[in-house]
Amino acid sequence: MPEPDELDRAFARLSEHAAKAREAMRRWQQYQISAELAATERRIIPLTASHDQERYPRLDYLDPYFLAATDKPRLLTALLTTALQHTDAEAGNVQLTGANGLRIVTQRGFAPSFLEFFAVVGTTGSACASALTRAQAVTVPDVTLSPLFDDRSREVLFEANVRTVRSIPLPDPATGAVLGVLSVHHHRKDGLAAVDTTLLTVLARATGRALRWNMLTDNGFRGP
């Protein structure tokens, strides 16, 4: 039968081996976590725009992790919410480009009659249609005087008490194609004159990156 001292030494060696095994496991788990974080950082590089984040450091919408992790409906709702919070706009909508033109996917501040009329927009008759065809932002300081609207579109805008519109395309960063349009509206003529148009452009670019990411990941792309 082993002496007590031998048993103590055996238990001590066993404890030492167990401690080393636990430490090895901890290091391995930490390595795996670090590797996964590094892989995630590599994957979200297409969503990162350091210069935009430096210009607007408190704008949570630009966080590449947010852009990567948020599904399309919540992303576009967050886009509209952020745009309205940082402008003096009183209403707005986001449209996505489809086979028949632009389709409203989220909105704030509009009655059913407006939403029904502008549910799907072609290539003419509105500021958003012009932003789609030109692939650049369009500002209408006074709906009354703008040739972009046909008579019926102008009538619907008047009924919605809209006098000023700014529409910003959501560009695909790889192809330049317009994936959708963000529009903000004001009830006064020239009501958006003081708006930070660069901020709206930055939001639109971030959304374009996120929409492309969404398309790629939906098709099985996971990056390097």
C-alpha positions as CSV (number, residue, x, y, z in Angstrom):
1,M,0.0,0.0,0.0
2,P,1.4,3.4,-1.0
3,E,2.8,5.6,1.8
4,P,0.8,8.8,2.5
5,D,3.6,11.0,1.2
6,E,3.6,9.1,-2.1
7,L,-0.2,9.6,-2.4
8,D,0.2,13.3,-1.8
9,R,2.9,13.5,-4.5
10,A,0.7,11.6,-6.9
11,F,-2.3,13.8,-6.2
12,A,-0.1,16.9,-6.6
13,R,1.2,15.6,-10.0
14,L,-2.4,14.8,-11.1
15,S,-3.5,18.3,-10.0
16,E,-0.6,19.8,-11.9
17,H,-1.5,17.8,-15.1
18,A,-5.1,18.8,-14.8
19,A,-4.2,22.5,-14.4
20,K,-2.0,22.3,-17.5
21,A,-4.7,20.6,-19.4
22,R,-7.2,23.4,-18.4
23,E,-4.7,26.1,-19.4
24,A,-4.1,24.4,-22.7
25,M,-7.9,24.2,-23.3
26,R,-8.3,27.9,-22.3
27,R,-5.6,28.9,-24.7
28,W,-7.1,26.8,-27.5
29,Q,-10.5,28.3,-26.9
30,Q,-9.0,31.8,-26.9
31,Y,-7.2,31.0,-30.1
32,Q,-10.4,29.9,-31.7
33,I,-12.2,33.1,-30.6
34,S,-9.4,35.2,-31.9
35,A,-9.4,33.4,-35.2
36,E,-13.2,33.8,-35.5
37,L,-12.9,37.5,-34.7
38,A,-10.1,37.9,-37.3
39,A,-12.2,36.1,-39.9
40,T,-15.2,38.2,-39.1
41,E,-13.2,41.4,-39.4
42,R,-11.9,40.2,-42.8
43,R,-15.4,39.4,-44.0
44,I,-16.9,42.8,-43.0
45,I,-14.1,44.8,-44.7
46,P,-16.5,45.6,-47.6
47,L,-18.9,47.2,-45.1
48,T,-16.2,49.5,-43.6
49,A,-15.8,53.1,-44.6
50,S,-13.3,54.6,-42.2
51,H,-13.5,58.1,-43.6
52,D,-17.3,58.2,-43.2
53,Q,-17.0,56.9,-39.6
54,E,-14.4,59.4,-38.8
55,R,-16.6,62.2,-40.1
56,Y,-19.7,60.9,-38.2
57,P,-18.2,59.0,-35.2
58,R,-21.5,59.0,-33.3
59,L,-23.6,57.6,-36.1
60,D,-24.3,54.0,-35.0
61,Y,-25.8,53.2,-38.4
62,L,-22.3,53.2,-39.9
63,D,-21.0,50.4,-37.6
64,P,-20.0,47.6,-40.0
65,Y,-21.0,45.0,-37.5
66,F,-24.5,46.5,-37.4
67,L,-24.6,46.6,-41.2
68,A,-23.5,42.9,-41.4
69,A,-25.8,41.6,-38.7
70,T,-29.1,43.4,-39.5
71,D,-31.6,41.9,-41.9
72,K,-32.9,43.9,-44.8
73,P,-36.3,45.1,-43.4
74,R,-34.7,46.3,-40.1
75,L,-31.8,47.8,-41.9
76,L,-34.1,49.9,-44.2
77,T,-36.3,50.9,-41.2
78,A,-33.1,52.0,-39.4
79,L,-32.0,54.0,-42.4
80,L,-35.2,55.9,-42.6
81,T,-35.3,56.5,-38.8
82,T,-31.7,57.8,-38.8
83,A,-32.3,60.0,-41.8
84,L,-35.3,61.6,-40.3
85,Q,-33.6,62.0,-36.9
86,H,-30.7,63.9,-38.5
87,T,-32.7,66.2,-40.8
88,D,-35.6,68.5,-40.4
89,A,-37.7,66.2,-42.6
90,E,-41.2,65.4,-41.4
91,A,-41.8,62.3,-43.6
92,G,-39.9,59.9,-45.7
93,N,-39.7,56.5,-47.4
94,V,-37.3,54.0,-48.7
95,Q,-37.8,52.2,-52.0
96,L,-36.0,49.2,-53.5
97,T,-35.5,48.7,-57.2
98,G,-37.4,45.9,-58.9
99,A,-38.4,44.7,-62.3
100,N,-41.2,47.3,-62.5
101,G,-39.3,50.2,-60.9
102,L,-39.1,51.5,-57.4
103,R,-41.3,49.9,-54.7
104,I,-41.9,51.4,-51.2
105,V,-40.6,49.0,-48.5
106,T,-40.8,51.3,-45.5
107,Q,-42.2,54.8,-44.8
108,R,-43.0,57.3,-42.1
109,G,-45.6,60.0,-42.1
110,F,-47.8,59.2,-45.1
111,A,-51.4,58.4,-45.5
112,P,-52.7,55.3,-47.4
113,S,-53.6,57.4,-50.5
114,F,-50.0,58.6,-50.9
115,L,-48.7,55.1,-50.4
116,E,-51.1,53.6,-52.9
117,F,-50.2,56.1,-55.6
118,F,-46.5,55.8,-55.1
119,A,-46.4,52.1,-54.2
120,V,-44.5,51.4,-57.5
121,V,-42.7,54.2,-59.3
122,G,-41.4,54.0,-62.9
123,T,-38.7,56.2,-64.4
124,T,-40.6,59.5,-64.7
125,G,-43.0,61.7,-62.8
126,S,-41.2,62.0,-59.4
127,A,-38.0,63.0,-57.7
128,C,-37.3,59.4,-56.7
129,A,-37.7,58.3,-60.4
130,S,-35.2,61.0,-61.4
131,A,-32.8,59.8,-58.7
132,L,-33.1,56.3,-60.1
133,T,-32.5,57.2,-63.7
134,R,-29.7,59.7,-63.1
135,A,-28.1,57.7,-60.3
136,Q,-27.5,60.8,-58.3
137,A,-29.3,62.8,-55.6
138,V,-32.2,65.0,-56.6
139,T,-33.5,68.0,-54.6
140,V,-36.8,69.6,-55.3
141,P,-37.0,72.9,-53.3
142,D,-40.5,73.6,-54.4
143,V,-42.8,70.9,-55.7
144,T,-45.1,73.5,-57.2
145,L,-42.4,74.7,-59.7
146,S,-40.6,71.4,-60.5
147,P,-41.0,69.9,-63.9
148,L,-40.1,66.5,-62.5
149,F,-43.7,65.9,-61.4
150,D,-46.7,65.3,-63.6
151,D,-50.0,66.8,-62.6
152,R,-51.4,63.8,-60.8
153,S,-48.1,63.3,-58.8
154,R,-48.1,66.9,-57.8
155,E,-51.7,66.7,-56.7
156,V,-50.9,63.7,-54.5
157,L,-47.9,65.5,-52.9
158,F,-50.1,68.5,-52.2
159,E,-52.7,66.3,-50.5
160,A,-49.8,64.9,-48.4
161,N,-48.7,68.5,-47.6
162,V,-45.3,67.9,-49.2
163,R,-43.5,70.9,-50.6
164,T,-39.9,69.9,-50.6
165,V,-38.3,66.5,-51.5
166,R,-34.7,65.2,-51.6
167,S,-34.2,61.7,-53.1
168,I,-30.8,59.9,-52.7
169,P,-30.0,56.7,-54.6
170,L,-28.6,53.7,-52.7
171,P,-25.7,52.6,-54.9
172,D,-24.2,49.2,-55.4
173,P,-20.5,49.8,-54.5
174,A,-19.3,47.2,-57.0
175,T,-21.4,48.1,-60.1
176,G,-22.8,51.5,-59.4
177,A,-26.3,50.3,-60.0
178,V,-29.1,51.9,-58.0
179,L,-30.4,49.4,-55.6
180,G,-33.0,51.7,-54.1
181,V,-33.8,55.3,-53.2
182,L,-34.1,57.1,-49.9
183,S,-36.4,60.1,-49.9
184,V,-37.1,62.7,-47.2
185,H,-39.9,65.2,-47.4
186,H,-40.8,68.6,-45.8
187,H,-44.0,70.5,-45.5
188,R,-42.4,73.9,-46.3
189,K,-41.0,75.2,-49.5
190,D,-37.1,75.0,-49.2
191,G,-37.7,73.2,-45.9
192,L,-34.6,71.0,-46.5
193,A,-32.2,73.8,-47.4
194,A,-30.2,73.4,-44.2
195,V,-30.0,69.6,-44.3
196,D,-26.6,68.0,-44.1
197,T,-26.7,66.5,-47.6
198,T,-23.3,64.8,-47.1
199,L,-24.8,62.8,-44.1
200,L,-27.6,61.6,-46.3
201,T,-25.1,60.5,-49.0
202,V,-23.0,58.7,-46.4
203,L,-26.1,56.9,-45.1
204,A,-27.1,55.9,-48.7
205,R,-23.6,54.6,-49.4
206,A,-23.5,52.5,-46.2
207,T,-26.9,51.1,-47.1
208,G,-25.7,50.2,-50.6
209,R,-22.8,48.3,-49.1
210,A,-25.1,46.5,-46.7
211,L,-27.6,45.6,-49.4
212,R,-24.8,44.1,-51.6
213,W,-23.5,42.2,-48.5
214,N,-27.0,41.0,-48.0
215,M,-27.3,39.7,-51.6
216,L,-23.9,38.0,-51.4
217,T,-24.5,36.3,-48.1
218,D,-27.9,35.2,-49.1
219,N,-26.2,33.4,-52.0
220,G,-23.8,31.6,-49.8
221,F,-20.9,34.0,-49.9
222,R,-19.0,34.2,-46.7
223,G,-15.8,35.9,-47.7
224,P,-12.2,34.7,-47.1
